[in-house]
Amino acid sequence: MAATPVPEIIALKRDGKELSKEQIGTFLRGVVDETVQDSQLGAFLMATFLRGMSDKETVELTNAMTTSGEVLHWPAEWKAITVDKHSTGGVGDKISLPLVPALAACGLKVPMISGRGLGHTGGTLDKLESIPGFNVMQTSVEMTNIINDVGCFIVGQTATLVPADRIMYAHRDVTGTVSSIPLICGSIISKKAAETLGALILDVKVGKGAVMKSSQEAEDLARNLVNVSNGMGINTKAIMSRMDHPIGLAIGNALEVIESLQCLQGKGPKSLRTLVSTLGGHLLHSTHKCKSPEEGIEIISEVLSNGKALEKFRQMLKAQGVEENVANRLCSSDMTDLPKAKHTTDDIAIFIPIAGYVSDIDSYACAVICNKLGAGRTKAGEAVDHAVGMVLCVAYGDRIEKGMTWSCC
């Protein structure tokens, strides 16, 4: 049977018809080999945005995106213990930095492909690149070696991994189709499926500092992500977490590395340790490493406190290019190797005018301030200042007194 012509595929979706596996595959192959024109891709994205996709279509779209490039492969005995986490993005979201080594310390394999920050949400790769020598771009052979030796890595998307997503994402950004749920699901889950996972936990953020502002929006996205990921053969759960207030106290790349290292020593803000333990606990339960998520939470809390997760982080730093003496200093609470802002800090502390309780911390406003300082980017490819940011001195719900400091920039 001859392949359906690209204009006809676009017209079918424009008219609200369900596309077949073959039609979706034909279109995605054309995207990657550049036989689909930019105008045709834009039309397809808008038709999908307006008409949506069925669960079946979204799974087929995701599968075609996944297989558009290289797929990572692991030993068969790893299938049940290869895991990852994805967050829909927030303010002060440094969860991956302590979570990944904590999971590896529990015997899981964690091949995390992550991204950079854009807009008001921070990026895991930007945080890690605050550490001198840390290399987020690894070949598939290097990834295999690292996960064999350490049990985990955090890398960026290479040119050979899910190329269809890279092309489609760039066009979504300029065609007003970023918020299409089928396209969001395809983009997120295709990268996770390319990691060949056994289990996945999704942290879907909701609130002022999240992409999804309402609970209904977040629930719809979570449901679709779980359905698509399970349809791809990945054991997937989602939790919804509030993003009205920053996660932890630090916002900004190097500052969040410092707070992550505190978490890896069983210290730091309770809100950070709680979310790391919760996500990790669910993954341990999904991989049958414990009898319940609650037991898993206790196990993650233990490896954060006893130094095992910290040691895995140190090993990961060395494996991804950080000099041994730098990795050792960082894991010994010596932060002198991290960049420091030129015009810091206590001289411009912000003081509390009255006594009371902290009833709100606007995470979005905090992110905007940090981005204006240079911690974030407004368009892809822009450089960031790894040193700048802010550290909050109080958390939501804290009792405060007049004259106390609430933030330093």
C-alpha atoms as a printed R data frame, in Angstrom:
    type eleno elety resid chain resno       x      y      z
1   ATOM     1    CA   MET     A     1   0.000  0.000  0.000
2   ATOM     2    CA   ALA     A     2   1.345  3.419 -0.951
3   ATOM     3    CA   ALA     A     3   2.094  5.871  1.864
4   ATOM     4    CA   THR     A     4  -0.490  8.595  2.466
5   ATOM     5    CA   PRO     A     5   0.753 11.916  1.013
6   ATOM     6    CA   VAL     A     6   1.766 14.511  3.585
7   ATOM     7    CA   PRO     A     7  -0.888 17.095  2.537
8   ATOM     8    CA   GLU     A     8  -3.577 14.439  2.964
9   ATOM     9    CA   ILE     A     9  -2.279 13.545  6.466
10  ATOM    10    CA   ILE     A    10  -2.508 17.217  7.430
11  ATOM    11    CA   ALA     A    11  -6.024 17.468  5.995
12  ATOM    12    CA   LEU     A    12  -7.176 14.383  7.887
13  ATOM    13    CA   LYS     A    13  -6.025 15.865 11.183
14  ATOM    14    CA   ARG     A    14  -7.468 19.275 10.236
15  ATOM    15    CA   ASP     A    15 -10.839 17.568  9.847
16  ATOM    16    CA   GLY     A    16 -10.569 15.817 13.205
17  ATOM    17    CA   LYS     A    17  -9.917 12.326 11.841
18  ATOM    18    CA   GLU     A    18  -7.858  9.734 13.719
19  ATOM    19    CA   LEU     A    19  -4.501  9.101 12.055
20  ATOM    20    CA   SER     A    20  -3.186  5.566 11.653
21  ATOM    21    CA   LYS     A    21   0.157  4.278 12.873
22  ATOM    22    CA   GLU     A    22   1.411  4.268  9.273
23  ATOM    23    CA   GLN     A    23   0.304  7.858  8.615
24  ATOM    24    CA   ILE     A    24   1.949  9.164 11.789
25  ATOM    25    CA   GLY     A    25   5.112  7.220 10.979
26  ATOM    26    CA   THR     A    26   5.196  8.600  7.434
27  ATOM    27    CA   PHE     A    27   4.853 12.169  8.669
28  ATOM    28    CA   LEU     A    28   7.529 11.821 11.390
29  ATOM    29    CA   ARG     A    29  10.018 10.217  8.990
30  ATOM    30    CA   GLY     A    30   9.493 13.189  6.698
31  ATOM    31    CA   VAL     A    31  10.128 15.582  9.579
32  ATOM    32    CA   VAL     A    32  13.491 13.967 10.334
33  ATOM    33    CA   ASP     A    33  14.653 13.564  6.718
34  ATOM    34    CA   GLU     A    34  13.414 17.110  5.923
35  ATOM    35    CA   THR     A    35  11.041 16.088  3.129
36  ATOM    36    CA   VAL     A    36   8.244 17.628  5.217
37  ATOM    37    CA   GLN     A    37   8.398 21.393  4.703
38  ATOM    38    CA   ASP     A    38   8.403 23.828  7.621
39  ATOM    39    CA   SER     A    39   4.995 25.143  6.535
40  ATOM    40    CA   GLN     A    40   3.598 21.600  6.528
41  ATOM    41    CA   LEU     A    41   4.985 20.869  9.983
42  ATOM    42    CA   GLY     A    42   3.481 24.113 11.291
43  ATOM    43    CA   ALA     A    43   0.108 23.194  9.776
44  ATOM    44    CA   PHE     A    44   0.218 19.712 11.318
45  ATOM    45    CA   LEU     A    45   1.104 21.092 14.748
46  ATOM    46    CA   MET     A    46  -1.757 23.613 14.624
47  ATOM    47    CA   ALA     A    47  -4.217 20.976 13.407
48  ATOM    48    CA   THR     A    48  -3.145 18.769 16.337
49  ATOM    49    CA   PHE     A    49  -3.450 21.698 18.742
50  ATOM    50    CA   LEU     A    50  -6.996 22.481 17.568
51  ATOM    51    CA   ARG     A    51  -8.314 18.946 16.983
52  ATOM    52    CA   GLY     A    52  -6.346 16.985 19.573
53  ATOM    53    CA   MET     A    53  -5.438 13.320 19.390
54  ATOM    54    CA   SER     A    54  -6.911 10.112 20.756
55  ATOM    55    CA   ASP     A    55  -4.919  8.114 23.317
56  ATOM    56    CA   LYS     A    56  -4.064  5.626 20.546
57  ATOM    57    CA   GLU     A    57  -2.801  8.393 18.252
58  ATOM    58    CA   THR     A    58  -0.726  9.962 21.033
59  ATOM    59    CA   VAL     A    59   0.922  6.624 21.821
60  ATOM    60    CA   GLU     A    60   1.707  6.102 18.114
61  ATOM    61    CA   LEU     A    61   3.071  9.666 17.854
62  ATOM    62    CA   THR     A    62   5.254  9.069 20.902
63  ATOM    63    CA   ASN     A    63   6.510  5.746 19.565
64  ATOM    64    CA   ALA     A    64   7.371  7.276 16.188
65  ATOM    65    CA   MET     A    65   9.237 10.106 17.913
66  ATOM    66    CA   THR     A    66  11.133  7.638 20.117
67  ATOM    67    CA   THR     A    67  12.272  5.492 17.195
68  ATOM    68    CA   SER     A    68  13.190  8.492 15.024
69  ATOM    69    CA   GLY     A    69  16.739  8.180 16.365
70  ATOM    70    CA   GLU     A    70  18.956  6.163 18.652
71  ATOM    71    CA   VAL     A    71  17.418  4.228 21.549
72  ATOM    72    CA   LEU     A    72  19.563  3.332 24.552
73  ATOM    73    CA   HIS     A    73  19.802 -0.368 25.389
74  ATOM    74    CA   TRP     A    74  20.686 -2.048 28.675
75  ATOM    75    CA   PRO     A    75  21.195 -5.648 29.829
76  ATOM    76    CA   ALA     A    76  17.926 -7.581 30.017
77  ATOM    77    CA   GLU     A    77  18.317 -8.076 33.778
78  ATOM    78    CA   TRP     A    78  18.132 -4.295 34.265
79  ATOM    79    CA   LYS     A    79  14.645 -3.956 32.770
80  ATOM    80    CA   ALA     A    80  12.810 -3.912 36.106
81  ATOM    81    CA   ILE     A    81  15.290 -1.607 37.869
82  ATOM    82    CA   THR     A    82  15.939  1.068 35.219
83  ATOM    83    CA   VAL     A    83  14.012  4.146 36.301
84  ATOM    84    CA   ASP     A    84  13.710  7.893 35.888
85  ATOM    85    CA   LYS     A    85  11.748 10.905 37.028
86  ATOM    86    CA   HIS     A    86  10.330 13.847 35.106
87  ATOM    87    CA   SER     A    87   9.100 17.162 36.458
88  ATOM    88    CA   THR     A    88   6.939 19.553 34.476
89  ATOM    89    CA   GLY     A    89   9.085 22.390 35.835
90  ATOM    90    CA   GLY     A    90   9.024 24.866 38.661
91  ATOM    91    CA   VAL     A    91  10.988 27.347 40.756
92  ATOM    92    CA   GLY     A    92  13.921 26.089 42.795
93  ATOM    93    CA   ASP     A    93  13.313 22.614 41.382
94  ATOM    94    CA   LYS     A    94  16.636 20.897 42.038
95  ATOM    95    CA   ILE     A    95  15.004 17.554 42.898
96  ATOM    96    CA   SER     A    96  16.944 15.523 40.308
97  ATOM    97    CA   LEU     A    97  20.338 16.361 41.799
98  ATOM    98    CA   PRO     A    98  19.805 14.504 45.100
99  ATOM    99    CA   LEU     A    99  17.166 12.041 43.809
100 ATOM   100    CA   VAL     A   100  19.208 10.426 41.023
101 ATOM   101    CA   PRO     A   101  22.182  9.391 43.231
102 ATOM   102    CA   ALA     A   102  19.821  8.391 46.059
103 ATOM   103    CA   LEU     A   103  18.053  5.951 43.720
104 ATOM   104    CA   ALA     A   104  21.398  4.597 42.486
105 ATOM   105    CA   ALA     A   105  22.445  4.097 46.115
106 ATOM   106    CA   CYS     A   106  19.374  1.862 46.475
107 ATOM   107    CA   GLY     A   107  20.478 -0.373 43.611
108 ATOM   108    CA   LEU     A   108  18.443  1.173 40.782
109 ATOM   109    CA   LYS     A   109  19.809  2.286 37.396
110 ATOM   110    CA   VAL     A   110  18.997  5.903 36.514
111 ATOM   111    CA   PRO     A   111  19.811  7.075 32.948
112 ATOM   112    CA   MET     A   112  18.415 10.611 33.158
113 ATOM   113    CA   ILE     A   113  18.233 12.714 29.992
114 ATOM   114    CA   SER     A   114  17.405 16.215 31.169
115 ATOM   115    CA   GLY     A   115  17.090 19.733 29.800
116 ATOM   116    CA   ARG     A   116  17.990 23.375 30.236
117 ATOM   117    CA   GLY     A   117  15.863 26.103 31.719
118 ATOM   118    CA   LEU     A   118  13.589 28.286 29.617
119 ATOM   119    CA   GLY     A   119  11.378 31.117 30.798
120 ATOM   120    CA   HIS     A   120  10.777 31.152 34.547
121 ATOM   121    CA   THR     A   121  11.574 27.448 35.122
122 ATOM   122    CA   GLY     A   122  15.126 26.368 35.887
123 ATOM   123    CA   GLY     A   123  17.000 23.584 34.115
124 ATOM   124    CA   THR     A   124  18.823 20.652 35.702
125 ATOM   125    CA   LEU     A   125  21.674 20.865 33.181
126 ATOM   126    CA   ASP     A   126  22.245 24.561 33.953
127 ATOM   127    CA   LYS     A   127  22.569 23.735 37.642
128 ATOM   128    CA   LEU     A   128  25.052 20.920 37.040
129 ATOM   129    CA   GLU     A   129  27.117 23.070 34.690
130 ATOM   130    CA   SER     A   130  27.745 25.370 37.660
131 ATOM   131    CA   ILE     A   131  30.204 22.666 38.746
132 ATOM   132    CA   PRO     A   132  33.595 23.109 37.025
133 ATOM   133    CA   GLY     A   133  34.248 20.308 34.540
134 ATOM   134    CA   PHE     A   134  30.817 18.681 34.644
135 ATOM   135    CA   ASN     A   135  30.071 17.413 31.124
136 ATOM   136    CA   VAL     A   136  26.392 16.965 30.278
137 ATOM   137    CA   MET     A   137  27.071 15.845 26.695
138 ATOM   138    CA   GLN     A   138  28.030 12.175 26.649
139 ATOM   139    CA   THR     A   139  28.019  9.632 23.815
140 ATOM   140    CA   SER     A   140  25.905  6.500 24.127
141 ATOM   141    CA   VAL     A   141  29.092  4.490 24.777
142 ATOM   142    CA   GLU     A   142  30.100  6.892 27.557
143 ATOM   143    CA   MET     A   143  26.593  6.717 29.041
144 ATOM   144    CA   THR     A   144  26.808  2.915 29.089
145 ATOM   145    CA   ASN     A   145  30.179  3.024 30.822
146 ATOM   146    CA   ILE     A   146  28.976  5.518 33.441
147 ATOM   147    CA   ILE     A   147  25.796  3.639 34.308
148 ATOM   148    CA   ASN     A   148  27.776  0.397 34.527
149 ATOM   149    CA   ASP     A   149  30.334  1.943 36.876
150 ATOM   150    CA   VAL     A   150  28.185  4.349 38.919
151 ATOM   151    CA   GLY     A   151  24.566  3.356 38.367
152 ATOM   152    CA   CYS     A   152  23.366  6.769 37.185
153 ATOM   153    CA   PHE     A   153  24.023  9.769 34.984
154 ATOM   154    CA   ILE     A   154  22.392 13.095 34.131
155 ATOM   155    CA   VAL     A   155  22.993 14.186 30.538
156 ATOM   156    CA   GLY     A   156  21.547 16.367 27.806
157 ATOM   157    CA   GLN     A   157  19.727 15.227 24.686
158 ATOM   158    CA   THR     A   158  22.238 14.300 21.974
159 ATOM   159    CA   ALA     A   159  21.801 14.849 18.235
160 ATOM   160    CA   THR     A   160  21.008 11.161 17.759
161 ATOM   161    CA   LEU     A   161  18.415 10.800 20.539
162 ATOM   162    CA   VAL     A   162  14.800 11.576 19.553
163 ATOM   163    CA   PRO     A   163  15.655 13.992 16.684
164 ATOM   164    CA   ALA     A   164  11.971 14.327 15.769
165 ATOM   165    CA   ASP     A   165  11.270 15.879 19.163
166 ATOM   166    CA   ARG     A   166  14.075 18.410 18.813
167 ATOM   167    CA   ILE     A   167  12.718 19.574 15.445
168 ATOM   168    CA   MET     A   168   9.067 19.598 16.520
169 ATOM   169    CA   TYR     A   169   9.788 21.397 19.790
170 ATOM   170    CA   ALA     A   170  11.524 24.253 17.977
171 ATOM   171    CA   HIS     A   171   8.513 24.652 15.686
172 ATOM   172    CA   ARG     A   172   5.989 24.408 18.530
173 ATOM   173    CA   ASP     A   173   7.713 27.372 20.155
174 ATOM   174    CA   VAL     A   174   7.069 29.609 17.128
175 ATOM   175    CA   THR     A   175   3.640 28.336 16.090
176 ATOM   176    CA   GLY     A   176   1.730 28.846 19.347
177 ATOM   177    CA   THR     A   177   1.306 25.109 19.946
178 ATOM   178    CA   VAL     A   178   3.507 24.577 23.032
179 ATOM   179    CA   SER     A   179   0.504 23.875 25.288
180 ATOM   180    CA   SER     A   180  -0.996 21.057 23.186
181 ATOM   181    CA   ILE     A   181  -1.328 18.081 25.554
182 ATOM   182    CA   PRO     A   182  -0.715 15.383 22.888
183 ATOM   183    CA   LEU     A   183   2.425 17.230 21.768
184 ATOM   184    CA   ILE     A   184   3.578 17.724 25.365
185 ATOM   185    CA   CYS     A   185   3.060 14.016 26.066
186 ATOM   186    CA   GLY     A   186   4.911 13.000 22.924
187 ATOM   187    CA   SER     A   187   7.837 15.277 23.712
188 ATOM   188    CA   ILE     A   188   8.234 14.177 27.340
189 ATOM   189    CA   ILE     A   189   7.559 10.460 27.046
190 ATOM   190    CA   SER     A   190   9.528  9.910 23.817
191 ATOM   191    CA   LYS     A   191  12.730 11.001 25.553
192 ATOM   192    CA   LYS     A   192  11.977  8.743 28.525
193 ATOM   193    CA   ALA     A   193  11.118  5.807 26.269
194 ATOM   194    CA   ALA     A   194  14.455  6.295 24.485
195 ATOM   195    CA   GLU     A   195  16.090  5.571 27.855
196 ATOM   196    CA   THR     A   196  14.447  2.093 27.847
197 ATOM   197    CA   LEU     A   197  12.916  2.425 31.304
198 ATOM   198    CA   GLY     A   198  11.101 -0.072 33.465
199 ATOM   199    CA   ALA     A   199   9.477  2.555 35.691
200 ATOM   200    CA   LEU     A   200   8.889  6.311 35.652
201 ATOM   201    CA   ILE     A   201   7.592  8.804 38.223
202 ATOM   202    CA   LEU     A   202   6.077 12.069 37.001
203 ATOM   203    CA   ASP     A   203   6.088 15.158 39.203
204 ATOM   204    CA   VAL     A   204   3.325 17.326 37.733
205 ATOM   205    CA   LYS     A   205   3.535 20.828 39.172
206 ATOM   206    CA   VAL     A   206   0.495 23.039 39.744
207 ATOM   207    CA   GLY     A   207   0.243 26.611 40.983
208 ATOM   208    CA   LYS     A   208   1.604 30.108 40.454
209 ATOM   209    CA   GLY     A   209   5.132 28.984 39.654
210 ATOM   210    CA   ALA     A   210   4.102 26.061 37.429
211 ATOM   211    CA   VAL     A   211   3.270 25.807 33.736
212 ATOM   212    CA   MET     A   212  -0.136 24.419 34.755
213 ATOM   213    CA   LYS     A   213  -1.845 27.009 36.940
214 ATOM   214    CA   SER     A   214  -5.037 25.108 37.825
215 ATOM   215    CA   SER     A   215  -5.566 21.699 39.387
216 ATOM   216    CA   GLN     A   216  -7.802 20.661 36.493
217 ATOM   217    CA   GLU     A   217  -5.096 21.467 33.928
218 ATOM   218    CA   ALA     A   218  -2.512 19.548 35.950
219 ATOM   219    CA   GLU     A   219  -4.819 16.551 36.415
220 ATOM   220    CA   ASP     A   220  -5.556 16.404 32.685
221 ATOM   221    CA   LEU     A   221  -1.849 16.526 31.851
222 ATOM   222    CA   ALA     A   222  -0.952 13.929 34.515
223 ATOM   223    CA   ARG     A   223  -3.657 11.541 33.298
224 ATOM   224    CA   ASN     A   224  -2.552 11.835 29.676
225 ATOM   225    CA   LEU     A   225   1.140 11.446 30.499
226 ATOM   226    CA   VAL     A   226   0.484  8.309 32.552
227 ATOM   227    CA   ASN     A   227  -1.765  6.799 29.865
228 ATOM   228    CA   VAL     A   228   0.767  7.418 27.102
229 ATOM   229    CA   SER     A   229   3.741  6.226 29.146
230 ATOM   230    CA   ASN     A   230   1.958  3.058 30.249
231 ATOM   231    CA   GLY     A   231   0.955  2.575 26.605
232 ATOM   232    CA   MET     A   232   4.669  2.646 25.757
233 ATOM   233    CA   GLY     A   233   5.274 -0.195 28.226
234 ATOM   234    CA   ILE     A   234   6.719  1.906 31.066
235 ATOM   235    CA   ASN     A   235   5.285  1.360 34.569
236 ATOM   236    CA   THR     A   236   4.328  4.965 35.309
237 ATOM   237    CA   LYS     A   237   2.884  6.884 38.243
238 ATOM   238    CA   ALA     A   238   2.267 10.610 38.666
239 ATOM   239    CA   ILE     A   239   2.043 12.815 41.706
240 ATOM   240    CA   MET     A   240   0.832 16.417 41.735
241 ATOM   241    CA   SER     A   241   2.853 18.833 43.844
242 ATOM   242    CA   ARG     A   242   2.123 22.486 44.587
243 ATOM   243    CA   MET     A   243   4.369 25.098 42.980
244 ATOM   244    CA   ASP     A   244   2.914 28.174 44.698
245 ATOM   245    CA   HIS     A   245   6.114 28.470 46.749
246 ATOM   246    CA   PRO     A   246   9.708 27.692 45.739
247 ATOM   247    CA   ILE     A   247  11.110 24.237 46.452
248 ATOM   248    CA   GLY     A   248  13.597 24.704 49.260
249 ATOM   249    CA   LEU     A   249  15.148 28.113 49.895
250 ATOM   250    CA   ALA     A   250  17.690 28.536 47.078
251 ATOM   251    CA   ILE     A   251  16.847 29.813 43.583
252 ATOM   252    CA   GLY     A   252  19.677 30.053 41.062
253 ATOM   253    CA   ASN     A   253  22.042 27.519 39.563
254 ATOM   254    CA   ALA     A   254  25.098 27.305 41.832
255 ATOM   255    CA   LEU     A   255  22.985 28.146 44.874
256 ATOM   256    CA   GLU     A   256  20.742 25.166 44.139
257 ATOM   257    CA   VAL     A   257  23.781 22.894 43.821
258 ATOM   258    CA   ILE     A   258  24.779 23.951 47.341
259 ATOM   259    CA   GLU     A   259  21.295 23.197 48.667
260 ATOM   260    CA   SER     A   260  21.265 19.832 46.845
261 ATOM   261    CA   LEU     A   261  24.538 18.888 48.526
262 ATOM   262    CA   GLN     A   262  22.989 19.797 51.881
263 ATOM   263    CA   CYS     A   263  20.091 17.468 51.059
264 ATOM   264    CA   LEU     A   264  22.565 14.704 50.172
265 ATOM   265    CA   GLN     A   265  23.959 15.091 53.693
266 ATOM   266    CA   GLY     A   266  20.504 14.709 55.247
267 ATOM   267    CA   LYS     A   267  20.306 18.445 55.894
268 ATOM   268    CA   GLY     A   268  18.762 21.475 54.229
269 ATOM   269    CA   PRO     A   269  15.099 22.454 53.856
270 ATOM   270    CA   LYS     A   270  12.558 19.863 54.915
271 ATOM   271    CA   SER     A   271  10.360 20.581 51.865
272 ATOM   272    CA   LEU     A   272  13.201 19.517 49.561
273 ATOM   273    CA   ARG     A   273  14.007 16.314 51.465
274 ATOM   274    CA   THR     A   274  10.307 15.414 51.669
275 ATOM   275    CA   LEU     A   275   9.710 15.680 47.913
276 ATOM   276    CA   VAL     A   276  12.922 13.807 47.060
277 ATOM   277    CA   SER     A   277  11.960 11.006 49.455
278 ATOM   278    CA   THR     A   278   8.363 10.870 48.203
279 ATOM   279    CA   LEU     A   279   9.295 10.558 44.527
280 ATOM   280    CA   GLY     A   280  12.054  8.080 45.302
281 ATOM   281    CA   GLY     A   281   9.791  6.041 47.568
282 ATOM   282    CA   HIS     A   282   7.235  5.582 44.800
283 ATOM   283    CA   LEU     A   283   9.934  4.429 42.370
284 ATOM   284    CA   LEU     A   284  11.311  1.921 44.885
285 ATOM   285    CA   HIS     A   285   7.788  0.549 45.296
286 ATOM   286    CA   SER     A   286   7.246  0.410 41.513
287 ATOM   287    CA   THR     A   287  10.419 -1.693 41.156
288 ATOM   288    CA   HIS     A   288   9.464 -4.003 44.051
289 ATOM   289    CA   LYS     A   289  12.379 -2.843 46.191
290 ATOM   290    CA   CYS     A   290   9.923 -2.365 49.077
291 ATOM   291    CA   LYS     A   291   6.406 -3.314 50.082
292 ATOM   292    CA   SER     A   292   4.880  0.183 50.055
293 ATOM   293    CA   PRO     A   293   5.681  3.762 48.999
294 ATOM   294    CA   GLU     A   294   5.890  4.644 52.701
295 ATOM   295    CA   GLU     A   295   8.627  2.062 53.236
296 ATOM   296    CA   GLY     A   296  10.375  3.416 50.139
297 ATOM   297    CA   ILE     A   297  10.269  6.941 51.567
298 ATOM   298    CA   GLU     A   298  12.067  5.691 54.688
299 ATOM   299    CA   ILE     A   299  14.721  3.960 52.578
300 ATOM   300    CA   ILE     A   300  15.426  7.111 50.546
301 ATOM   301    CA   SER     A   301  15.565  9.213 53.721
302 ATOM   302    CA   GLU     A   302  18.109  6.770 55.136
303 ATOM   303    CA   VAL     A   303  20.493  6.902 52.139
304 ATOM   304    CA   LEU     A   304  20.288 10.700 52.229
305 ATOM   305    CA   SER     A   305  21.322 10.672 55.885
306 ATOM   306    CA   ASN     A   306  23.969  7.923 55.923
307 ATOM   307    CA   GLY     A   307  26.181  9.282 53.133
308 ATOM   308    CA   LYS     A   308  25.456  6.575 50.538
309 ATOM   309    CA   ALA     A   309  23.613  8.970 48.191
310 ATOM   310    CA   LEU     A   310  26.347 11.590 48.629
311 ATOM   311    CA   GLU     A   311  28.991  9.033 47.630
312 ATOM   312    CA   LYS     A   312  27.031  8.140 44.483
313 ATOM   313    CA   PHE     A   313  26.839 11.861 43.624
314 ATOM   314    CA   ARG     A   314  30.614 12.164 44.077
315 ATOM   315    CA   GLN     A   315  31.151  9.169 41.782
316 ATOM   316    CA   MET     A   316  28.801 10.651 39.175
317 ATOM   317    CA   LEU     A   317  30.659 13.977 39.259
318 ATOM   318    CA   LYS     A   318  33.984 12.225 38.607
319 ATOM   319    CA   ALA     A   319  32.512 10.024 35.861
320 ATOM   320    CA   GLN     A   320  31.123 13.083 34.066
321 ATOM   321    CA   GLY     A   321  34.338 15.058 33.986
322 ATOM   322    CA   VAL     A   322  34.761 16.771 37.366
323 ATOM   323    CA   GLU     A   323  38.284 16.556 38.783
324 ATOM   324    CA   GLU     A   324  38.510 14.263 41.794
325 ATOM   325    CA   ASN     A   325  39.754 16.969 44.162
326 ATOM   326    CA   VAL     A   326  36.871 19.272 43.140
327 ATOM   327    CA   ALA     A   327  34.306 16.490 43.641
328 ATOM   328    CA   ASN     A   328  35.823 15.657 47.029
329 ATOM   329    CA   ARG     A   329  35.719 19.264 48.186
330 ATOM   330    CA   LEU     A   330  32.105 19.752 47.133
331 ATOM   331    CA   CYS     A   331  31.022 16.574 48.906
332 ATOM   332    CA   SER     A   332  32.890 17.746 52.018
333 ATOM   333    CA   SER     A   333  30.864 20.997 52.147
334 ATOM   334    CA   ASP     A   334  33.692 23.095 50.649
335 ATOM   335    CA   MET     A   335  31.930 25.217 48.014
336 ATOM   336    CA   THR     A   336  34.900 27.368 46.980
337 ATOM   337    CA   ASP     A   337  34.970 25.814 43.484
338 ATOM   338    CA   LEU     A   338  31.452 27.024 42.656
339 ATOM   339    CA   PRO     A   339  30.954 30.419 40.994
340 ATOM   340    CA   LYS     A   340  30.003 33.298 43.273
341 ATOM   341    CA   ALA     A   341  28.112 36.421 42.250
342 ATOM   342    CA   LYS     A   342  30.244 39.558 41.974
343 ATOM   343    CA   HIS     A   343  27.944 41.885 43.884
344 ATOM   344    CA   THR     A   344  26.669 39.698 46.682
345 ATOM   345    CA   THR     A   345  24.899 39.712 49.261
346 ATOM   346    CA   ASP     A   346  24.191 40.703 52.831
347 ATOM   347    CA   ASP     A   347  24.533 44.360 51.903
348 ATOM   348    CA   ILE     A   348  21.244 44.118 50.025
349 ATOM   349    CA   ALA     A   349  19.377 41.834 52.408
350 ATOM   350    CA   ILE     A   350  15.619 42.468 52.533
351 ATOM   351    CA   PHE     A   351  14.169 42.908 56.021
352 ATOM   352    CA   ILE     A   352  10.728 42.083 57.415
353 ATOM   353    CA   PRO     A   353   8.754 45.180 58.465
354 ATOM   354    CA   ILE     A   354   6.283 43.489 60.868
355 ATOM   355    CA   ALA     A   355   5.958 40.317 62.949
356 ATOM   356    CA   GLY     A   356   3.650 37.455 61.953
357 ATOM   357    CA   TYR     A   357   3.622 34.279 59.867
358 ATOM   358    CA   VAL     A   358   4.692 33.743 56.263
359 ATOM   359    CA   SER     A   359   1.375 33.276 54.450
360 ATOM   360    CA   ASP     A   360   2.690 33.315 50.893
361 ATOM   361    CA   ILE     A   361   5.910 33.329 48.852
362 ATOM   362    CA   ASP     A   362   5.242 34.111 45.201
363 ATOM   363    CA   SER     A   363   7.467 31.596 43.413
364 ATOM   364    CA   TYR     A   364   6.824 33.131 40.002
365 ATOM   365    CA   ALA     A   365   7.905 36.601 41.182
366 ATOM   366    CA   CYS     A   366  11.063 35.107 42.716
367 ATOM   367    CA   ALA     A   367  11.856 33.391 39.420
368 ATOM   368    CA   VAL     A   368  11.351 36.583 37.426
369 ATOM   369    CA   ILE     A   369  13.767 38.449 39.720
370 ATOM   370    CA   CYS     A   370  16.412 35.720 39.370
371 ATOM   371    CA   ASN     A   371  16.002 35.646 35.604
372 ATOM   372    CA   LYS     A   372  16.529 39.409 35.443
373 ATOM   373    CA   LEU     A   373  19.727 38.889 37.418
374 ATOM   374    CA   GLY     A   374  20.810 36.464 34.681
375 ATOM   375    CA   ALA     A   375  20.041 33.045 36.205
376 ATOM   376    CA   GLY     A   376  17.611 32.085 33.423
377 ATOM   377    CA   ARG     A   377  17.023 32.617 29.718
378 ATOM   378    CA   THR     A   378  14.161 34.011 27.659
379 ATOM   379    CA   LYS     A   379  15.036 32.098 24.484
380 ATOM   380    CA   ALA     A   380  16.821 28.850 23.742
381 ATOM   381    CA   GLY     A   381  20.587 29.098 23.367
382 ATOM   382    CA   GLU     A   382  21.107 32.113 25.606
383 ATOM   383    CA   ALA     A   383  23.904 31.919 28.172
384 ATOM   384    CA   VAL     A   384  23.073 31.993 31.872
385 ATOM   385    CA   ASP     A   385  24.969 33.372 34.856
386 ATOM   386    CA   HIS     A   386  25.499 30.331 37.065
387 ATOM   387    CA   ALA     A   387  26.451 32.434 40.105
388 ATOM   388    CA   VAL     A   388  23.432 34.692 40.618
389 ATOM   389    CA   GLY     A   389  20.161 34.021 42.405
390 ATOM   390    CA   MET     A   390  18.567 34.386 45.817
391 ATOM   391    CA   VAL     A   391  18.383 32.474 49.069
392 ATOM   392    CA   LEU     A   392  15.217 32.807 51.122
393 ATOM   393    CA   CYS     A   393  15.755 32.989 54.864
394 ATOM   394    CA   VAL     A   394  12.203 31.938 55.718
395 ATOM   395    CA   ALA     A   395   9.788 29.308 54.424
396 ATOM   396    CA   TYR     A   396   6.030 29.195 53.994
397 ATOM   397    CA   GLY     A   397   4.352 28.948 57.411
398 ATOM   398    CA   ASP     A   398   7.348 30.206 59.430
399 ATOM   399    CA   ARG     A   399   6.932 32.523 62.415
400 ATOM   400    CA   ILE     A   400   8.768 35.793 61.723
401 ATOM   401    CA   GLU     A   401   9.729 38.820 63.813
402 ATOM   402    CA   LYS     A   402  10.157 42.451 62.782
403 ATOM   403    CA   GLY     A   403  13.654 43.175 61.505
404 ATOM   404    CA   MET     A   404  14.454 39.589 60.476
405 ATOM   405    CA   THR     A   405  15.976 39.019 57.040
406 ATOM   406    CA   TRP     A   406  13.739 37.211 54.570
407 ATOM   407    CA   SER     A   407  15.963 37.105 51.496
408 ATOM   408    CA   CYS     A   408  19.445 37.837 50.202
409 ATOM   409    CA   CYS     A   409  20.190 38.336 46.480
